[in-house]
Amino acid sequence: MLNKYKIVKDIPRMLRNFSCSKHLRSEELFVHRDSKDNNPSTPFEFTEANMTRLCAIIQNYPEGCQRSALSAALDIVQRQIGWIPISAMHKVAEILSMPRMRVYEWATFYTMNKRRFRGKFNVKVCVTTPCMLRGSDIILQAVEEATCCCAGSLSADGMFGVDTVQCQGACANAPVIAVDDDYYEDVNVCDVYNIIQTLKCGGIPPWGPQNGRFAAEPITGQTSLCECPPPPGFGIQPDLLQASTPKPGK
């Protein structure tokens, strides 16, 4: 007769752990801690050209609705110095006449806002399901080796910052890495080393699919939409087509 207590005791050993994802804990997205490089006294001023650009954007919105330019303002800050310190958030809040808290909310919600310096080149490796199935773990390892930088940190020379991200929106071209605004799709390990080496040498690697295909077309070529699109009015009943045709002189 089986010992029911022994069976119950052995149940934990029979269960499988189906998850192999890393357990990451971080306060970075929500909490600010003053540091030597990032505090309210950190110097920041818009350049004259960027201030002119921001003012032009603000003019697109009605009086009293200038806070609608918040996203563009933070983007200009990031393009000017590479990241968004809290002093720059305060400057944006002042220019847009809005509470600082509203700027904090925006900056912490959208992960494209870099609240700490991420290197001259921010390399982002997609690790969501499509890229994972196409070997994103190997791609991430290659990126870390090529940049001498672990995910979430900076290289010793400050040239590279490596991050993992969730879905870059180019799933048909997995695996994908992005360097700042440029996407590199259909990458393999050799492509990763070539891209990083080109950046180290001061060049700009050709962006887009790295395997020769155009955009997101099937690797074997187009299988649909191979003919010219039909002209305007295609498939409309003749009576409706005549009714919609303007008469001469009108």
C-alpha positions as CSV (number, residue, x, y, z in Angstrom):
1,M,0.0,0.0,0.0
2,L,1.4,3.4,-1.0
3,N,2.2,5.9,1.6
4,K,0.0,8.9,0.8
5,Y,2.2,11.2,2.8
6,K,5.2,10.2,0.8
7,I,3.3,11.0,-2.5
8,V,2.4,14.4,-1.2
9,K,6.0,15.1,-0.2
10,D,7.3,14.2,-3.6
11,I,4.9,16.4,-5.6
12,P,7.2,19.5,-5.6
13,R,9.9,17.4,-7.2
14,M,7.5,16.3,-10.0
15,L,6.6,19.9,-11.0
16,R,8.5,21.5,-13.9
17,N,9.6,25.1,-14.0
18,F,8.5,26.3,-17.5
19,S,9.9,29.8,-17.1
20,C,13.6,30.5,-17.8
21,S,13.3,34.3,-17.9
22,K,15.6,36.3,-15.6
23,H,13.9,37.8,-12.6
24,L,14.7,41.5,-12.7
25,R,13.9,44.1,-10.1
26,S,14.3,47.7,-10.8
27,E,13.1,51.1,-9.5
28,E,14.5,53.0,-12.5
29,L,11.3,53.5,-14.3
30,F,9.4,55.0,-11.4
31,V,11.8,56.5,-8.8
32,H,14.4,59.3,-9.1
33,R,17.4,59.4,-6.8
34,D,19.6,62.5,-6.9
35,S,23.1,61.7,-8.0
36,K,26.2,63.6,-8.8
37,D,25.3,63.7,-12.5
38,N,21.5,63.9,-12.2
39,N,20.0,66.3,-9.8
40,P,18.0,69.6,-10.0
41,S,21.2,71.6,-10.2
42,T,22.5,69.7,-13.2
43,P,23.2,72.3,-15.9
44,F,20.9,72.3,-18.9
45,E,19.8,74.9,-21.4
46,F,18.3,74.5,-24.8
47,T,20.6,75.5,-27.6
48,E,19.4,78.5,-29.7
49,A,18.4,76.3,-32.6
50,N,16.6,73.8,-30.4
51,M,14.7,76.6,-28.6
52,T,13.6,78.0,-31.9
53,R,12.5,74.5,-33.0
54,L,10.5,74.0,-29.7
55,C,8.8,77.4,-30.0
56,A,7.7,76.5,-33.5
57,I,6.2,73.3,-32.3
58,I,4.4,75.0,-29.4
59,Q,2.8,77.4,-32.0
60,N,0.9,74.4,-33.5
61,Y,-1.3,74.2,-30.4
62,P,-4.0,76.7,-29.1
63,E,-3.2,79.1,-26.3
64,G,-3.3,77.3,-23.0
65,C,-2.7,73.9,-24.6
66,Q,1.1,74.1,-25.0
67,R,1.6,71.1,-22.8
68,S,0.6,69.1,-25.9
69,A,4.2,69.7,-27.0
70,L,5.6,67.8,-24.0
71,S,6.6,64.7,-26.0
72,A,8.4,66.8,-28.7
73,A,10.1,68.9,-26.0
74,L,11.6,65.8,-24.2
75,D,12.6,64.3,-27.5
76,I,14.5,67.5,-28.3
77,V,16.3,67.4,-24.9
78,Q,17.3,63.8,-25.5
79,R,18.6,64.5,-29.0
80,Q,20.6,67.5,-27.7
81,I,22.5,65.7,-24.9
82,G,21.6,62.0,-25.3
83,W,19.4,61.7,-22.2
84,I,16.9,63.6,-20.0
85,P,18.2,64.7,-16.6
86,I,15.6,65.9,-14.0
87,S,16.9,69.5,-14.4
88,A,15.8,69.3,-18.1
89,M,12.4,68.1,-17.0
90,H,12.1,71.2,-14.8
91,K,13.1,73.4,-17.7
92,V,10.5,71.8,-20.0
93,A,7.8,72.2,-17.3
94,E,8.7,75.9,-17.0
95,I,8.6,76.5,-20.7
96,L,5.3,74.7,-21.2
97,S,3.7,76.2,-18.0
98,M,2.8,72.9,-16.5
99,P,3.4,71.1,-13.2
100,R,6.7,69.2,-12.9
101,M,4.8,66.1,-11.8
102,R,3.1,65.9,-15.3
103,V,6.5,65.9,-16.9
104,Y,7.7,63.2,-14.5
105,E,4.7,61.1,-15.3
106,W,5.4,61.2,-19.0
107,A,9.2,60.6,-18.7
108,T,8.7,57.6,-16.5
109,F,5.8,56.0,-18.5
110,Y,7.5,55.9,-22.0
111,T,10.6,53.8,-22.0
112,M,12.1,55.6,-25.0
113,N,12.8,58.5,-22.6
114,K,16.4,57.8,-21.3
115,R,16.6,59.1,-17.7
116,R,20.3,58.2,-17.5
117,F,23.1,58.4,-19.9
118,R,23.1,55.3,-22.2
119,G,26.3,55.9,-24.1
120,K,27.0,57.6,-27.4
121,F,25.2,54.7,-29.1
122,N,22.3,53.0,-27.3
123,V,22.0,49.4,-28.6
124,K,18.6,47.9,-27.9
125,V,18.1,44.2,-28.4
126,C,14.6,42.9,-28.8
127,V,13.8,39.8,-26.7
128,T,10.1,39.4,-27.3
129,T,8.7,36.1,-28.6
130,P,9.3,36.4,-32.4
131,C,12.9,37.5,-31.8
132,M,13.4,35.0,-29.1
133,L,12.3,32.2,-31.4
134,R,14.9,33.5,-34.0
135,G,17.8,33.5,-31.5
136,S,17.7,36.8,-29.7
137,D,19.6,35.3,-26.8
138,I,22.5,34.6,-29.1
139,I,22.2,38.1,-30.6
140,L,22.3,39.7,-27.2
141,Q,25.4,37.7,-26.2
142,A,27.1,38.8,-29.4
143,V,26.2,42.5,-28.7
144,E,27.6,42.2,-25.2
145,E,30.8,40.7,-26.4
146,A,31.2,43.2,-29.3
147,T,30.6,46.2,-27.1
148,C,32.3,44.9,-24.0
149,C,29.2,45.9,-22.1
150,C,26.6,43.8,-20.3
151,A,22.9,44.5,-20.8
152,G,21.7,47.4,-18.6
153,S,25.2,49.0,-18.3
154,L,27.7,51.2,-20.1
155,S,30.9,50.2,-21.8
156,A,34.1,51.5,-20.0
157,D,34.7,54.2,-22.7
158,G,31.1,55.4,-22.5
159,M,30.6,54.7,-26.2
160,F,27.9,52.0,-25.9
161,G,25.0,51.3,-23.7
162,V,23.2,48.0,-24.1
163,D,19.5,47.4,-23.2
164,T,16.9,44.7,-23.8
165,V,13.5,45.9,-25.0
166,Q,10.1,44.3,-25.6
167,C,9.0,44.3,-29.3
168,Q,10.5,46.9,-31.6
169,G,7.6,46.5,-34.0
170,A,9.4,44.6,-36.7
171,C,8.5,41.1,-35.9
172,A,8.5,39.9,-39.6
173,N,12.2,40.8,-39.7
174,A,13.3,39.1,-36.4
175,P,15.8,39.1,-34.9
176,V,16.1,42.9,-34.6
177,I,18.4,45.3,-32.9
178,A,18.2,49.1,-32.9
179,V,21.0,51.6,-32.5
180,D,19.3,54.9,-31.5
181,D,16.8,55.6,-34.3
182,D,18.2,53.0,-36.8
183,Y,16.8,49.5,-37.1
184,Y,19.0,46.5,-38.1
185,E,16.8,43.6,-39.0
186,D,17.3,39.9,-39.9
187,V,20.6,40.1,-38.1
188,N,23.0,37.2,-37.3
189,V,26.1,37.1,-35.1
190,C,28.4,38.3,-38.0
191,D,26.1,41.2,-38.7
192,V,26.3,42.3,-35.0
193,Y,30.1,42.3,-35.0
194,N,30.1,44.2,-38.3
195,I,27.6,46.8,-37.1
196,I,29.5,47.5,-33.8
197,Q,32.9,47.6,-35.5
198,T,31.6,50.1,-38.1
199,L,30.3,52.3,-35.3
200,K,33.6,52.1,-33.4
201,C,35.4,53.3,-36.6
202,G,33.1,56.3,-36.9
203,G,31.0,54.9,-39.8
204,I,27.2,54.5,-40.1
205,P,26.2,50.9,-40.8
206,P,23.6,50.4,-43.6
207,W,20.3,50.1,-41.7
208,G,17.4,47.8,-42.6
209,P,17.3,44.0,-43.3
210,Q,20.8,42.6,-43.3
211,N,20.1,39.5,-45.3
212,G,19.3,41.3,-48.6
213,R,15.6,41.3,-48.7
214,F,13.6,44.5,-49.2
215,A,11.6,45.8,-46.3
216,A,9.4,43.0,-44.8
217,E,8.8,41.1,-48.0
218,P,9.0,37.3,-47.8
219,I,12.6,36.1,-48.1
220,T,11.5,34.1,-51.2
221,G,10.0,37.1,-52.9
222,Q,6.5,38.5,-53.2
223,T,3.6,36.0,-53.2
224,S,0.7,38.5,-53.3
225,L,0.0,42.0,-54.5
226,C,2.1,41.3,-57.5
227,E,-0.1,43.2,-60.0
228,C,-0.7,46.9,-60.4
229,P,-3.5,48.2,-58.1
230,P,-6.9,48.8,-59.8
231,P,-7.7,52.5,-60.7
232,P,-10.1,54.7,-58.7
233,G,-13.7,53.6,-59.2
234,F,-12.9,50.0,-59.6
235,G,-15.9,47.8,-58.7
236,I,-18.3,50.6,-58.3
237,Q,-21.7,50.4,-60.0
238,P,-21.9,52.5,-63.2
239,D,-24.8,54.6,-61.9
240,L,-22.9,55.5,-58.7
241,L,-19.8,56.2,-60.7
242,Q,-21.7,58.6,-63.0
243,A,-23.4,60.3,-60.0
244,S,-20.0,61.0,-58.4
245,T,-18.5,62.4,-61.6
246,P,-18.6,66.3,-61.5
247,K,-20.4,67.9,-64.4
248,P,-18.6,70.4,-66.7
249,G,-18.6,73.9,-65.4
250,K,-19.2,72.9,-61.8
